[in-house]
Amino acid sequence: MKRLRVVNLGLPKSGTTTLGKALRLSGLKTADWKVRKGQSRDPSVAGQFVGDLMYRGYFEYGDPLFHLGEFDAFSEISLARPDLNRWPQTDWGLISTIAERHPGTRFILSYRNAADHVDSMMRWTNLGTQRLPRLSVPGLPSGFGQTREELIRWVEGHERFCRQVFKGRRDFLAYDIRDPDAPAEIAEFLGIEVKWWGTANPNPETPGVSGLTHAAQEGRLN
């Protein structure tokens, strides 16, 4: 039997933490953005970022999941830091290699209305106001993304990219995070019972205020 693996291609602030919690509580060992130290006994993996581990495995061994063999699911895989900038969900070479090397993998795209998505990015510390405009991100070169309109175009472009490269494939599901039927769609797609659904890591209403989310406590906002 092929092993079930789940890779979410959604961008930050598209319900990635909610999906990660849902998958974890449904029985899948899930890495969300970073491998927490208690999740792995391997010192080369513990404390490392999922997106960086995927690229290290891809270029060093030809397998993006080489360093992540103990995990079943990956709910947020991008990383936007001045010192480390990784966006594997935009890289078809890496994505297609996962599909080829791990044929039981299911790919998910969590998405939301693009204008609402960008509004959330703009309110999430400095993600939409500083990091994205300054970093060079696939589909959003450095210097672009300084307006809501430019970020909306990038968000919509990523959704089109995912739908196009997976067009006609049965290993792909796109779901709107505001759709009340989303948990049932995910459960049917993965063949598991989704035992929890809600809102994890909610966004504050005030730009630049992180609140007391677990992400802020663990340095996710750096």
Backbone as CSV, one residue per row, in Angstrom:
resi,resn,N_x,N_y,N_z,CA_x,CA_y,CA_z,C_x,C_y,C_z
1,MET,0.848,-1.197,0.000,0.000,0.000,0.000,0.881,1.244,0.000
2,LYS,0.543,2.205,-0.836,1.299,3.442,-0.915,1.069,4.272,0.340
3,ARG,2.120,4.855,0.815,2.032,5.689,2.014,1.341,7.012,1.695
4,LEU,0.425,7.415,2.545,-0.237,8.700,2.381,0.694,9.801,2.867
5,ARG,1.009,10.716,1.977,1.739,11.940,2.334,0.882,13.110,1.856
6,VAL,0.935,14.219,2.558,0.121,15.385,2.225,1.019,16.614,2.181
7,VAL,0.978,17.333,1.068,1.747,18.559,0.912,0.793,19.685,0.561
8,ASN,0.756,20.705,1.405,-0.079,21.861,1.117,0.723,22.894,0.333
9,LEU,0.150,23.366,-0.767,0.800,24.346,-1.632,0.310,25.763,-1.365
10,GLY,-0.497,25.926,-0.338,-1.066,27.235,-0.045,-0.016,28.236,0.419
11,LEU,-0.290,29.516,0.151,0.586,30.599,0.577,0.330,30.937,2.047
12,PRO,1.242,31.636,2.691,1.006,32.050,4.079,-0.301,32.819,4.225
13,LYS,-0.958,32.631,5.346,-2.233,33.258,5.685,-3.379,32.722,4.840
14,SER,-3.245,31.480,4.393,-4.356,30.821,3.689,-4.873,29.637,4.501
15,GLY,-4.830,29.762,5.813,-5.330,28.681,6.655,-4.371,27.528,6.823
16,THR,-3.077,27.767,6.642,-2.107,26.680,6.718,-1.995,26.098,8.130
17,THR,-2.043,26.959,9.136,-1.938,26.460,10.509,-3.179,25.667,10.897
18,THR,-4.333,26.132,10.449,-5.573,25.389,10.701,-5.498,24.006,10.072
19,LEU,-5.043,23.941,8.822,-4.913,22.647,8.154,-3.927,21.761,8.903
20,GLY,-2.815,22.332,9.342,-1.826,21.544,10.070,-2.389,20.951,11.344
21,LYS,-3.139,21.741,12.093,-3.740,21.236,13.324,-4.762,20.152,13.009
22,ALA,-5.556,20.360,11.968,-6.565,19.368,11.596,-5.915,18.043,11.210
23,LEU,-4.859,18.097,10.429,-4.183,16.861,10.011,-3.517,16.171,11.198
24,ARG,-2.924,16.958,12.069,-2.258,16.377,13.230,-3.260,15.684,14.153
25,LEU,-4.386,16.347,14.421,-5.403,15.759,15.294,-6.156,14.618,14.619
26,SER,-5.960,14.479,13.311,-6.586,13.383,12.574,-5.635,12.208,12.390
27,GLY,-4.473,12.277,13.044,-3.584,11.120,13.073,-2.359,11.180,12.184
28,LEU,-2.139,12.299,11.483,-0.979,12.410,10.611,0.118,13.217,11.308
29,LYS,1.332,12.695,11.296,2.445,13.448,11.873,2.758,14.603,10.935
30,THR,2.567,15.815,11.427,2.544,16.990,10.563,3.614,18.001,10.951
31,ALA,4.337,18.473,9.955,5.292,19.563,10.131,4.668,20.830,9.555
32,ASP,4.617,21.875,10.376,4.018,23.136,9.955,5.072,24.225,9.983
33,TRP,5.621,24.548,8.827,6.600,25.621,8.657,7.984,25.265,9.200
34,LYS,8.016,24.631,10.374,9.277,24.315,11.019,9.151,23.000,11.776
35,VAL,10.212,22.227,11.782,10.229,21.007,12.575,10.571,21.396,14.006
36,ARG,9.572,21.319,14.882,9.834,21.657,16.267,10.788,20.634,16.884
37,LYS,11.555,21.082,17.846,12.603,20.229,18.410,12.059,18.946,19.014
38,GLY,10.844,18.984,19.533,10.271,17.779,20.101,9.706,16.827,19.069
39,GLN,9.698,17.226,17.799,9.131,16.386,16.750,10.126,15.421,16.138
40,SER,11.409,15.653,16.350,12.413,14.795,15.725,13.624,14.642,16.638
41,ARG,14.159,13.423,16.677,15.377,13.165,17.434,16.623,13.357,16.588
42,ASP,16.417,13.617,15.304,17.541,13.821,14.395,18.025,15.264,14.521
43,PRO,19.226,15.505,15.003,19.711,16.875,15.210,19.860,17.665,13.914
44,SER,19.944,16.968,12.792,20.066,17.676,11.517,18.715,18.135,10.994
45,VAL,17.646,17.683,11.640,16.285,18.027,11.223,15.573,18.887,12.261
46,ALA,15.749,18.557,13.525,15.058,19.280,14.595,15.420,20.758,14.578
47,GLY,14.387,21.596,14.624,14.589,23.034,14.620,14.794,23.644,13.251
48,GLN,14.770,22.821,12.209,14.985,23.311,10.851,13.656,23.656,10.165
49,PHE,13.736,24.474,9.115,12.554,24.907,8.390,12.192,23.901,7.296
50,VAL,10.902,23.623,7.184,10.428,22.615,6.234,10.861,22.941,4.811
51,GLY,10.651,24.182,4.386,10.998,24.553,3.019,12.465,24.387,2.715
52,ASP,13.318,24.715,3.675,14.757,24.562,3.471,15.142,23.092,3.427
53,LEU,14.547,22.275,4.300,14.822,20.837,4.276,14.396,20.213,2.953
54,MET,13.287,20.689,2.398,12.848,20.170,1.103,13.867,20.481,0.011
55,TYR,14.386,21.691,-0.006,15.365,22.044,-1.032,16.694,21.331,-0.802
56,ARG,17.081,21.150,0.445,18.309,20.404,0.710,18.185,18.968,0.213
57,GLY,17.052,18.335,0.477,16.847,16.981,-0.009,16.790,16.905,-1.522
58,TYR,16.152,17.893,-2.125,15.987,17.928,-3.587,17.331,18.028,-4.298
59,PHE,18.184,18.953,-3.849,19.449,19.172,-4.547,20.554,18.222,-4.101
60,GLU,20.511,17.770,-2.864,21.577,16.885,-2.392,21.328,15.415,-2.726
61,TYR,20.052,15.014,-2.739,19.732,13.595,-2.913,18.686,13.322,-3.997
62,GLY,18.165,14.357,-4.631,17.152,14.158,-5.657,15.796,13.802,-5.091
63,ASP,15.596,14.036,-3.785,14.342,13.697,-3.128,13.998,14.788,-2.106
64,PRO,13.000,15.628,-2.396,12.658,16.710,-1.471,12.239,16.244,-0.075
65,LEU,11.823,15.000,0.055,11.392,14.495,1.360,12.452,13.631,2.030
66,PHE,13.676,13.659,1.517,14.748,12.823,2.054,14.945,13.052,3.547
67,HIS,14.949,14.318,3.976,15.184,14.648,5.382,13.900,14.619,6.218
68,LEU,12.778,14.359,5.588,11.482,14.479,6.252,10.718,13.165,6.265
69,GLY,11.441,12.065,6.263,10.814,10.756,6.160,9.904,10.399,7.313
70,GLU,10.106,10.995,8.488,9.271,10.662,9.644,7.934,11.401,9.634
71,PHE,7.727,12.301,8.674,6.502,13.098,8.636,5.563,12.635,7.526
72,ASP,4.273,12.721,7.844,3.238,12.368,6.875,2.728,13.581,6.106
73,ALA,2.709,14.744,6.748,2.054,15.904,6.158,2.856,17.180,6.411
74,PHE,2.674,18.135,5.504,3.379,19.408,5.560,2.369,20.502,5.224
75,SER,2.025,21.303,6.226,0.914,22.233,6.043,1.342,23.624,5.598
76,GLU,2.520,24.063,6.009,3.088,25.302,5.457,4.538,25.053,5.150
77,ILE,4.933,25.308,3.894,6.276,24.935,3.471,7.117,26.129,3.035
78,SER,6.527,27.309,2.943,7.303,28.476,2.531,7.983,29.128,3.723
79,LEU,8.950,29.969,3.424,9.716,30.658,4.451,10.149,31.996,3.881
80,ALA,9.837,33.093,4.585,10.150,34.439,4.093,10.935,35.196,5.154
81,ARG,12.245,35.015,5.127,13.135,35.713,6.044,14.252,36.362,5.236
82,PRO,14.803,37.469,5.718,15.906,38.090,4.971,17.090,37.155,4.769
83,ASP,17.327,36.252,5.731,18.476,35.358,5.646,18.147,34.000,5.031
84,LEU,16.875,33.704,4.832,16.472,32.410,4.282,15.096,32.560,3.646
85,ASN,15.040,32.373,2.341,13.836,32.671,1.568,13.519,31.473,0.678
86,ARG,12.494,30.687,1.048,12.200,29.436,0.354,10.712,29.349,0.014
87,TRP,10.413,28.986,-1.254,9.028,28.885,-1.708,8.842,27.631,-2.571
88,PRO,8.974,26.445,-1.986,8.880,25.214,-2.784,7.528,25.003,-3.442
89,GLN,6.452,25.605,-2.905,5.138,25.410,-3.522,5.013,26.102,-4.877
90,THR,6.017,26.901,-5.255,5.996,27.570,-6.557,6.914,26.880,-7.570
91,ASP,7.566,25.796,-7.169,8.627,25.159,-7.955,8.135,23.814,-8.490
92,TRP,7.774,23.775,-9.768,7.234,22.556,-10.337,8.269,21.434,-10.389
93,GLY,9.540,21.781,-10.554,10.571,20.745,-10.537,10.574,19.994,-9.216
94,LEU,10.519,20.720,-8.120,10.500,20.104,-6.793,9.188,19.372,-6.540
95,ILE,8.073,20.014,-6.854,6.761,19.407,-6.606,6.610,18.106,-7.390
96,SER,6.965,18.144,-8.673,6.795,16.948,-9.504,7.721,15.825,-9.055
97,THR,8.864,16.177,-8.489,9.779,15.149,-7.975,9.170,14.456,-6.761
98,ILE,8.504,15.206,-5.903,7.806,14.582,-4.772,6.780,13.581,-5.286
99,ALA,5.998,13.994,-6.291,4.966,13.112,-6.847,5.575,11.849,-7.443
100,GLU,6.721,11.983,-8.094,7.368,10.835,-8.725,8.012,9.904,-7.702
101,ARG,8.671,10.479,-6.706,9.384,9.674,-5.711,8.461,9.108,-4.634
102,HIS,7.325,9.750,-4.438,6.390,9.337,-3.383,4.971,9.316,-3.964
103,PRO,4.651,8.271,-4.719,3.391,8.241,-5.469,2.123,8.252,-4.624
104,GLY,2.218,8.062,-3.322,1.018,8.148,-2.484,0.709,9.559,-2.027
105,THR,1.507,10.526,-2.454,1.358,11.899,-1.979,0.105,12.545,-2.549
106,ARG,-0.578,13.307,-1.690,-1.716,14.118,-2.109,-1.344,15.581,-1.913
107,PHE,-1.625,16.372,-2.931,-1.299,17.794,-2.900,-2.579,18.601,-2.697
108,ILE,-2.503,19.554,-1.787,-3.651,20.381,-1.439,-3.285,21.848,-1.664
109,LEU,-4.241,22.622,-2.136,-4.081,24.071,-2.225,-5.134,24.722,-1.342
110,SER,-4.703,25.257,-0.211,-5.612,26.046,0.615,-5.616,27.470,0.058
111,TYR,-6.793,28.005,-0.175,-6.859,29.354,-0.744,-8.067,30.083,-0.167
112,ARG,-8.128,31.375,-0.414,-9.245,32.206,0.003,-9.382,33.345,-1.000
113,ASN,-10.451,34.112,-0.896,-10.601,35.290,-1.742,-9.304,36.102,-1.699
114,ALA,-8.769,36.440,-2.882,-7.440,37.048,-2.954,-7.359,38.381,-2.207
115,ALA,-8.394,39.200,-2.296,-8.369,40.488,-1.600,-8.344,40.281,-0.083
116,ASP,-9.131,39.326,0.409,-9.121,39.022,1.844,-7.779,38.432,2.257
117,HIS,-7.218,37.608,1.384,-5.922,36.988,1.663,-4.851,38.059,1.832
118,VAL,-4.812,38.988,0.902,-3.807,40.050,0.958,-4.027,40.945,2.172
119,ASP,-5.268,41.228,2.500,-5.554,42.016,3.698,-4.975,41.338,4.932
120,SER,-5.098,40.009,4.999,-4.539,39.265,6.121,-3.019,39.337,6.127
121,MET,-2.405,39.228,4.941,-0.953,39.358,4.850,-0.482,40.729,5.321
122,MET,-1.226,41.762,4.950,-0.839,43.121,5.317,-0.930,43.342,6.821
123,ARG,-1.781,42.576,7.491,-1.953,42.726,8.932,-1.089,41.764,9.735
124,TRP,-0.361,40.875,9.040,0.429,39.867,9.739,1.861,40.361,9.904
125,THR,2.123,41.034,11.017,3.420,41.662,11.288,3.896,42.403,10.040
126,ASN,5.096,42.091,9.557,5.626,42.816,8.397,5.647,41.963,7.135
127,LEU,4.863,40.888,7.102,4.895,39.996,5.946,4.529,40.725,4.659
128,GLY,3.341,41.348,4.637,2.883,42.002,3.407,3.409,43.402,3.213
129,THR,3.857,44.044,4.287,4.301,45.429,4.183,5.797,45.584,3.953
130,GLN,6.586,44.597,4.392,8.036,44.722,4.253,8.699,43.509,3.604
131,ARG,8.439,42.324,4.163,9.195,41.161,3.689,8.893,40.816,2.230
132,LEU,7.629,40.694,1.879,7.315,40.320,0.502,7.789,41.357,-0.512
133,PRO,7.615,42.665,-0.276,8.132,43.630,-1.247,9.657,43.640,-1.372
134,ARG,10.355,43.293,-0.297,11.815,43.365,-0.316,12.467,42.083,-0.801
135,LEU,11.856,40.948,-0.482,12.419,39.671,-0.900,12.093,39.387,-2.356
136,SER,12.913,38.567,-2.981,12.600,38.113,-4.329,11.897,36.766,-4.225
137,VAL,10.606,36.759,-4.498,9.766,35.573,-4.370,9.316,35.160,-5.766
138,PRO,9.281,33.864,-6.084,8.797,33.450,-7.402,7.433,34.074,-7.721
139,GLY,7.364,34.749,-8.841,6.137,35.432,-9.238,6.011,36.826,-8.678
140,LEU,6.910,37.194,-7.770,6.875,38.509,-7.132,8.322,38.967,-6.907
141,PRO,8.982,39.461,-7.966,10.381,39.886,-7.827,10.534,41.026,-6.832
142,SER,11.721,41.148,-6.305,12.014,42.215,-5.349,11.632,43.569,-5.930
143,GLY,10.948,44.377,-5.120,10.498,45.687,-5.573,9.031,45.716,-5.939
144,PHE,8.447,44.544,-6.178,7.020,44.447,-6.446,6.314,43.931,-5.189
145,GLY,5.004,44.094,-5.144,4.260,43.702,-3.965,4.127,44.825,-2.957
146,GLN,4.393,46.046,-3.391,4.306,47.180,-2.478,2.887,47.728,-2.357
147,THR,1.998,47.263,-3.213,0.595,47.675,-3.141,-0.281,46.444,-3.016
148,ARG,-1.489,46.638,-2.521,-2.434,45.531,-2.426,-2.721,44.935,-3.790
149,GLU,-2.818,45.793,-4.801,-3.133,45.312,-6.151,-2.055,44.368,-6.664
150,GLU,-0.789,44.693,-6.407,0.296,43.827,-6.860,0.300,42.503,-6.096
151,LEU,0.037,42.550,-4.809,-0.018,41.311,-4.026,-1.207,40.446,-4.439
152,ILE,-2.329,41.073,-4.729,-3.492,40.321,-5.197,-3.159,39.599,-6.499
153,ARG,-2.478,40.285,-7.409,-2.104,39.655,-8.687,-1.204,38.445,-8.448
154,TRP,-0.288,38.565,-7.496,0.616,37.449,-7.173,-0.159,36.277,-6.575
155,VAL,-1.043,36.559,-5.625,-1.841,35.504,-4.998,-2.699,34.787,-6.041
156,GLU,-3.354,35.537,-6.893,-4.194,34.934,-7.938,-3.340,34.142,-8.921
157,GLY,-2.143,34.629,-9.198,-1.255,33.918,-10.111,-0.809,32.578,-9.545
158,HIS,-0.557,32.529,-8.250,-0.152,31.253,-7.643,-1.286,30.229,-7.717
159,GLU,-2.498,30.669,-7.488,-3.629,29.748,-7.588,-3.768,29.215,-9.013
160,ARG,-3.632,30.099,-9.989,-3.716,29.650,-11.391,-2.598,28.668,-11.723
161,PHE,-1.399,28.943,-11.204,-0.261,28.048,-11.435,-0.564,26.648,-10.924
162,CYS,-1.033,26.562,-9.686,-1.307,25.252,-9.088,-2.393,24.505,-9.852
163,ARG,-3.444,25.212,-10.206,-4.547,24.563,-10.933,-4.094,24.103,-12.311
164,GLN,-3.201,24.855,-12.942,-2.744,24.494,-14.283,-1.823,23.281,-14.249
165,VAL,-0.839,23.267,-13.352,0.119,22.164,-13.367,-0.512,20.861,-12.876
166,PHE,-1.597,20.961,-12.118,-2.282,19.756,-11.653,-3.574,19.486,-12.427
167,LYS,-3.783,20.177,-13.507,-5.012,20.037,-14.274,-5.248,18.584,-14.705
168,GLY,-6.417,18.062,-14.339,-6.773,16.700,-14.723,-6.190,15.620,-13.843
169,ARG,-5.429,15.979,-12.816,-4.803,14.986,-11.945,-5.687,14.698,-10.747
170,ARG,-5.646,13.464,-10.282,-6.492,13.042,-9.161,-5.794,13.184,-7.815
171,ASP,-4.540,13.611,-7.830,-3.791,13.751,-6.571,-3.780,15.199,-6.079
172,PHE,-4.725,16.009,-6.551,-4.750,17.426,-6.203,-6.142,17.859,-5.788
173,LEU,-6.198,18.649,-4.717,-7.455,19.238,-4.247,-7.213,20.689,-3.886
174,ALA,-8.038,21.594,-4.413,-8.037,22.993,-4.005,-9.303,23.235,-3.202
175,TYR,-9.153,23.862,-2.043,-10.343,24.142,-1.249,-10.295,25.559,-0.699
176,ASP,-11.457,26.193,-0.649,-11.614,27.529,-0.092,-11.728,27.395,1.421
177,ILE,-10.877,28.075,2.165,-10.857,27.900,3.615,-12.140,28.408,4.272
178,ARG,-12.921,29.221,3.568,-14.186,29.713,4.131,-15.362,28.796,3.792
179,ASP,-15.134,27.772,3.015,-16.195,26.853,2.604,-16.526,25.901,3.761
180,PRO,-17.765,25.886,4.229,-18.108,24.982,5.337,-17.961,23.511,4.981
181,ASP,-17.925,23.200,3.689,-17.765,21.810,3.267,-16.297,21.405,3.142
182,ALA,-15.380,22.323,3.423,-13.959,22.032,3.253,-13.498,20.802,4.036
183,PRO,-13.852,20.653,5.318,-13.387,19.458,6.055,-13.849,18.156,5.413
184,ALA,-15.093,18.134,4.928,-15.605,16.920,4.291,-14.872,16.653,2.979
185,GLU,-14.560,17.699,2.229,-13.824,17.537,0.975,-12.425,16.985,1.241
186,ILE,-11.773,17.521,2.261,-10.428,17.056,2.604,-10.468,15.605,3.070
187,ALA,-11.450,15.275,3.898,-11.577,13.898,4.400,-11.762,12.909,3.251
188,GLU,-12.639,13.247,2.319,-12.880,12.345,1.185,-11.639,12.223,0.311
189,PHE,-10.964,13.335,0.092,-9.783,13.353,-0.767,-8.648,12.517,-0.173
190,LEU,-8.455,12.619,1.136,-7.358,11.904,1.784,-7.740,10.511,2.249
191,GLY,-9.030,10.240,2.344,-9.477,8.940,2.817,-9.294,8.763,4.307
192,ILE,-9.416,9.857,5.050,-9.292,9.805,6.505,-10.448,10.572,7.135
193,GLU,-10.652,10.383,8.419,-11.633,11.173,9.148,-10.954,12.438,9.674
194,VAL,-11.503,13.588,9.315,-10.989,14.852,9.840,-11.659,15.085,11.189
195,LYS,-10.885,14.971,12.259,-11.456,14.949,13.606,-11.575,16.328,14.247
196,TRP,-11.012,17.331,13.601,-11.109,18.698,14.133,-11.097,19.688,12.984
197,TRP,-11.854,20.769,13.135,-11.782,21.874,12.176,-12.171,23.153,12.893
198,GLY,-11.482,24.239,12.614,-11.776,25.502,13.266,-10.866,26.579,12.720
199,THR,-10.368,27.446,13.587,-9.436,28.499,13.203,-8.256,28.478,14.154
200,ALA,-7.087,28.185,13.628,-5.870,28.187,14.434,-5.001,29.361,14.005
201,ASN,-4.279,29.932,14.951,-3.363,31.031,14.651,-4.069,32.199,13.975
202,PRO,-5.156,32.730,14.571,-5.903,33.814,13.931,-5.090,35.089,13.823
203,ASN,-5.455,35.912,12.846,-4.753,37.156,12.581,-5.296,38.266,13.456
204,PRO,-4.441,39.128,14.022,-4.943,40.273,14.763,-5.580,41.279,13.818
205,GLU,-6.372,42.161,14.355,-7.041,43.167,13.545,-6.153,44.366,13.255
206,THR,-5.122,44.567,14.079,-4.273,45.740,13.932,-2.984,45.383,13.212
207,PRO,-2.622,46.101,12.133,-1.388,45.786,11.418,-0.184,45.848,12.335
208,GLY,0.693,44.822,12.196,1.937,44.814,12.940,1.833,44.303,14.350
209,VAL,0.653,43.864,14.787,0.486,43.343,16.141,0.285,41.844,16.057
210,SER,1.165,41.086,16.680,1.124,39.636,16.523,0.264,38.951,17.559
211,GLY,-0.074,39.613,18.644,-0.860,38.969,19.676,-0.074,37.867,20.369
212,LEU,-0.772,36.916,20.955,-0.134,35.844,21.710,-0.287,34.522,21.002
213,THR,-0.094,34.510,19.710,-0.207,33.277,18.952,1.009,32.394,19.212
214,HIS,0.829,31.093,18.987,1.952,30.182,19.199,3.075,30.506,18.235
215,ALA,2.734,31.024,17.058,3.763,31.340,16.083,4.678,32.444,16.593
216,ALA,4.108,33.464,17.200,4.912,34.549,17.736,5.798,34.035,18.858
217,GLN,5.258,33.161,19.690,6.018,32.642,20.814,7.222,31.824,20.344
218,GLU,7.117,31.204,19.170,8.178,30.330,18.689,9.067,31.008,17.667
219,GLY,8.914,32.308,17.464,9.798,33.022,16.565,9.403,32.944,15.111
220,ARG,8.188,32.526,14.823,7.766,32.375,13.438,7.728,33.705,12.694
221,LEU,7.644,34.794,13.408,7.464,36.087,12.775,8.791,36.766,12.448
222,ASN,9.901,36.155,12.754,11.194,36.775,12.501,11.494,36.858,11.011
